[in-house]
């Protein structure tokens, strides 16, 4: 079986690249942090592909009323024409079941004029495939689908069920995967094909987003002393948050993960070059570790801001406003799980070092693991540094290796 699969995988380069190119051609970005999104058309494409492979296909829009009971729920998102797509490949019986999970949504390409390549063209330059979502994470999703295509074309009947999930709105917090759990999809284990450079990740940090607002007192810039510059007050707060970040880096450690971090990722204030700004807004990103509780982390950030405000006459009377927008909790599972060994040995057969580590960003693994009680592991092609990046690119060799690794691992796991 392995020989047949590898022979077919060796001949699938053009077919695999064509599949990824067709997926990248769809604009499936989320809008306003997932409140809306454009995933509908590409999801219909994937549903059709799954039907061609003989899967039982379930196409359904997340229902906020059903998933709002979960702590991972992110409210206020509209899922009209934003369905999840699940393809069930029924096994012959007595084998172990497996979920293959990936998100189809992407972030915005930003200023397209800064891209050397059309973000939706799926162009090749040298040994890299370039396109929005190539790494995060249409490449991983395509590799899993291509693996199932090869297995089916080889005529292999697996003993265990394989459940392929293409989910929406991961970038907006994970309601898509949460809806799959609520719908009752379970398995003995799960693989999430986020970009890990084909390392196997058994943990990831939690992530929270917050909005920080400061008001000032506007006046003409020539009368600066009569006004209060909201941007300058924000600078004080951002500096304090960076001090907090340094404390976390020095004092909070984890065996598989980087230390937690707090980062100012966006700032906006003022209305003109001759006007003292009356307001300033910043977007804050907070990463935290599996052993930390989100309320405790939020309190540390709030206390940091409060300490600065308490010693500033203006901020004490006009306190900064901090609004928490999104929370994707962390997760951690056993590095000794049997699926880790399957992935590790299969990666080794590809001539790569099989590194067991953690993912520094958040992912839907925590929903499958924490909410669905499904041991979940993250492994996929691509460098996370390329995610959310202009001219996002995926090494072609690594993408094709991922197809082979998934195909072999699925067979080993489902037939054990």
ABEGO torsion letter per residue (X at the ends): XAAAAAAAAAAAAAAAAAAAAAAAABBABBBGGGABBAAAAAAAAAAAAAAAAGBBBBBBBBBAAAAAABAABBBGBBABGBBBBBBBBBBAEGBBBBBBBBBABBBBAEBAAABABBAAAGBBBEABBBEBGAAOAAAAAAAAAAAAAAAAAAGBBBABBBBBBBBBGAAAGGAAAAAAAAAGBBBABBBBABBAGGBBBABBBBBBBBBBBBBBBBBBAAAAAABBBAAAAAAAAAAAAAAAAAAAAAABBBAABBBBBBBBABBBBEAEAABBBABBBBBBBBBBBAABBAAAAAAAAAAAAAAAAAABAAAAABBBBBBBABBBBBBBBBAABAAAAAAAAAAAAAGBBBBBBBBABBBAAAAAAAAAGBBBBBBBBEBAAABGBBGBBBBAAAAAAAAAAAAAAAAAAAAX
